[in-house]
Amino acid sequence: MNRPFSQACENNKQPILNILIKVFSSSEHVLEIGSGTGQHAVFFGQYLPHLTWQTTDLAINHQGINIWLNESILANVQRPIELDLNDTWPDLTHTNNKPVDALYTANTLHIISWPLVIKFFEGIKNNLASQGSVCIYGPFNYQGKFTSESNANFDSWLKARDEQSGIRDIEDIITLANSTGLVLADDHVMPANNRLLVFTKK
Ligand SMILES: C[S@@+](CC[C@H](N)C(=O)[O-])C[C@H]1O[C@@H](n2cnc3c(N)ncnc32)[C@H](O)[C@@H]1O
């Protein structure tokens, strides 16, 4: 298998890192949902050496993530474990003997169905330590409107391939997050009509 590559990850990794450096400054154990190629984990793990970064994804992506990890030689980025949002989350404490105190995900909430978005937040409620930080990167709509023509086109493309996917309304995400004990701390404007939402667990 060739090493998987995402140009989007190359483009967005530095702007995201600039925020993670601040938000995760006192975090210890980050859980990433939907690690994809593994590029983000390797880059962020390199520049956030105080963190243990646990990669996860569907099993089909593990081989690609492992190729990136094999080439990076980073002690703090952990091999992928299977975390399918359809299922109960695996026991995460056995990997580090401490609860996860930070969570990161990029470009996932518009890929999965709304029932899975609900499960995503339920999983955070059940697995993230109190005062933990959550960073969610991706495109969002505001007051039911796309923030750009390119996001509108992207949404049409998503729905043509899976009608349950699509760009989420920020208001729905905040309401759902609040119902699972998360409070919005920041909503950062990011390049290419994306956002980075930061939540804190009560
Ligand atoms: C668009 S990719 C984003 C990957 C990576 N985070 C990035 O920014 O490039 C969406 C990711 O969500 C993952 N995913 C899809 N369905 C999932 C599920 N049911 N549970 C967990 N992850 C899922 C995919 O395997 C994929 O890695």
Ligand as a Chemical Component Dictionary entry (heavy atoms), coordinates in Angstrom:
data_LIG
# 
_chem_comp.id                   LIG 
_chem_comp.type                 NON-POLYMER 
_chem_comp.pdbx_formal_charge   0 
_chem_comp.three_letter_code    LIG 
# 
loop_
_chem_comp_atom.comp_id 
_chem_comp_atom.atom_id 
_chem_comp_atom.alt_atom_id 
_chem_comp_atom.type_symbol 
_chem_comp_atom.charge 
_chem_comp_atom.model_Cartn_x 
_chem_comp_atom.model_Cartn_y 
_chem_comp_atom.model_Cartn_z 
_chem_comp_atom.pdbx_ordinal 
LIG C1  C1  C 0  -13.178 13.404 5.379  1  
LIG S1  S1  S 1  -12.360 12.220 6.340  2  
LIG C2  C2  C 0  -11.384 13.252 7.412  3  
LIG C3  C3  C 0  -10.104 12.599 7.803  4  
LIG C4  C4  C 0  -9.114  13.476 8.558  5  
LIG N1  N1  N 0  -9.592  13.800 9.880  6  
LIG C5  C5  C 0  -8.816  14.730 7.777  7  
LIG O1  O1  O 0  -9.072  15.834 8.259  8  
LIG O2  O2  O -1 -8.309  14.587 6.660  9  
LIG C6  C6  C 0  -13.624 11.582 7.410  10 
LIG C7  C7  C 0  -13.116 10.547 8.400  11 
LIG O3  O3  O 0  -14.229 10.072 9.173  12 
LIG C8  C8  C 0  -14.062 8.676  9.342  13 
LIG N2  N2  N 0  -15.356 8.050  9.631  14 
LIG C9  C9  C 0  -16.380 7.858  8.784  15 
LIG N3  N3  N 0  -17.371 7.184  9.390  16 
LIG C10 C10 C 0  -16.951 6.953  10.661 17 
LIG C11 C11 C 0  -17.512 6.271  11.773 18 
LIG N4  N4  N 0  -18.707 5.666  11.692 19 
LIG N5  N5  N 0  -16.813 6.228  12.923 20 
LIG C12 C12 C 0  -15.596 6.812  13.005 21 
LIG N6  N6  N 0  -15.006 7.465  11.990 22 
LIG C13 C13 C 0  -15.672 7.514  10.830 23 
LIG C14 C14 C 0  -13.487 8.223  8.014  24 
LIG O4  O4  O 0  -12.930 6.944  8.084  25 
LIG C15 C15 C 0  -12.497 9.320  7.726  26 
LIG O5  O5  O 0  -11.246 9.077  8.316  27 
# 
loop_
_chem_comp_bond.comp_id 
_chem_comp_bond.atom_id_1 
_chem_comp_bond.atom_id_2 
_chem_comp_bond.value_order 
_chem_comp_bond.pdbx_ordinal 
LIG C1  S1  SING 1  
LIG S1  C2  SING 2  
LIG S1  C6  SING 3  
LIG C2  C3  SING 4  
LIG C3  C4  SING 5  
LIG C4  N1  SING 6  
LIG C4  C5  SING 7  
LIG C5  O1  DOUB 8  
LIG C5  O2  SING 9  
LIG C6  C7  SING 10 
LIG C7  O3  SING 11 
LIG C7  C15 SING 12 
LIG O3  C8  SING 13 
LIG C8  N2  SING 14 
LIG C8  C14 SING 15 
LIG N2  C9  SING 16 
LIG N2  C13 SING 17 
LIG C9  N3  DOUB 18 
LIG N3  C10 SING 19 
LIG C10 C11 SING 20 
LIG C10 C13 DOUB 21 
LIG C11 N4  SING 22 
LIG C11 N5  DOUB 23 
LIG N5  C12 SING 24 
LIG C12 N6  DOUB 25 
LIG N6  C13 SING 26 
LIG C14 O4  SING 27 
LIG C14 C15 SING 28 
LIG C15 O5  SING 29 
# 
